[in-house]
Amino acid sequence: MLVTAVQLHGVRNLAPLQLEPGPRFNVFAGDNGQGKTNLLEAVYVLAALRSFRTSALAEVIGHGHERAVLKARVVRSELERVYQVVIEPQRKTAIVDDKPVRPIARYFGGMNVVLFAPEDLAVVRGAPAERRRFLDRTVFGRRSSYLTTAQAFDKVLRSRNAVLRGIAEGDRGGRDLLDVYDQQLAPLAVAVVTARQELLAELGPRVAAVYAAITGGALTAAVAYETKLALDPAAVVAQLAADRGKDLGRRSTTTGPHRDELLFTLDGHPAASFASQGQTRALVLAWKIAELELLAATHGDAPLLLLDDVSSELDDTRNEFLFAYLSQRPGQCFITTTDPRHVRIAADRIDRRVAGGAVT
């Protein structure tokens, strides 16, 4: 897969942009706050129809603009297609080759990306919700239909929680609604958990192998998914019914994939409390490299890598490993940095400057 052109208009602080990226390493350097991450966010939105920075996609629209228009020309298997996303305050429109896409699920799959951002490096010690989002981003890359399932689960979950709050405030009619939402929530919860477990079954061995390569094999890395959910919709309905008293007391749903945990371990010990900072960052780096390899194997070509100023956050050893690995694998990379010297790539590289929202 190769992105041969990017056009952006009305995106955050970015000036109107027409960019022809190189086929390998595209380095965007500039001080913080100049628009580097905004550029990567726009490319990510073109692939995923969502941002990695905000759940409110309208925030991508720049000040003073009525809409943001994002467009990319992508070549894959010798077929050229143009992907476009128009973001307005109350809606988004996905377009392929000048034709609106309906249903929107048909948009996905032609433009695959892997994002590696500084926030990812803190995920091992971060909150469980951060790890679930980290995991879900990878599941979506592996299986684009997962986004529809996850969004449907979130919608029903929000509705169920609203009913729980209403009952706690005296709405006696809400209990019948809970029965309805339990029936809707159960199969979606099972689908979310199953997709996450299947992803880890594929990714886990790769993470362990890459971590051993990074560190010399001193410790064995592993990732695991921890859930209390039964993998049968009828059993989930029974679980929800059994937990209803607790849910009413807490005014929220206490059973489901939104409560599950992604666990990183080293030699069987929880990495969050056992690992050093260098080891935790090596774990996340191993995950991202494993993700690149898995998606390449799944889709038949290398995904686009978006590397957002990560090189300045890694120590010298991990930084050397990352760029040595990237220089040996095929694929296109968009890399942002405050200092071009952090990007230890000498060949197949195009450097651009980002200042005040302009890319030169």
Secondary structure, DSSP 8 states (H G I E B T S, - for coil): -EEEEEEEESBTT---EEE---SSEEEEE--TTSSHHHHHHHHHHHHHSS-SS-S-GGGGB-TT-S-EEEEEEEEETTEEEEEEEEEETTEEEEEETTEE-SSGGGGTTSS-EEEE-GGGGGTTTS-HHHHHHHHHHHHHHH-TTHHHHHHHHHHHHHHHHHHHHHHHTT-TTHHHHHHHHHHHHHHHHHHHHHHHHHHHHHHHHHHHHHHHHHHTSSS-EEEEEE----SSHHHHHHHHHHTHHHHHHHTS--SSGGG-EEEEEETTEEHHHHS-HHHHHHHHHHHHHHHHHHHHHHHSS--EEEEES-TTTS-HHHHHHHHHHHHHS-S-EEEEESSGGGS---SSEEEEEEETTEE-
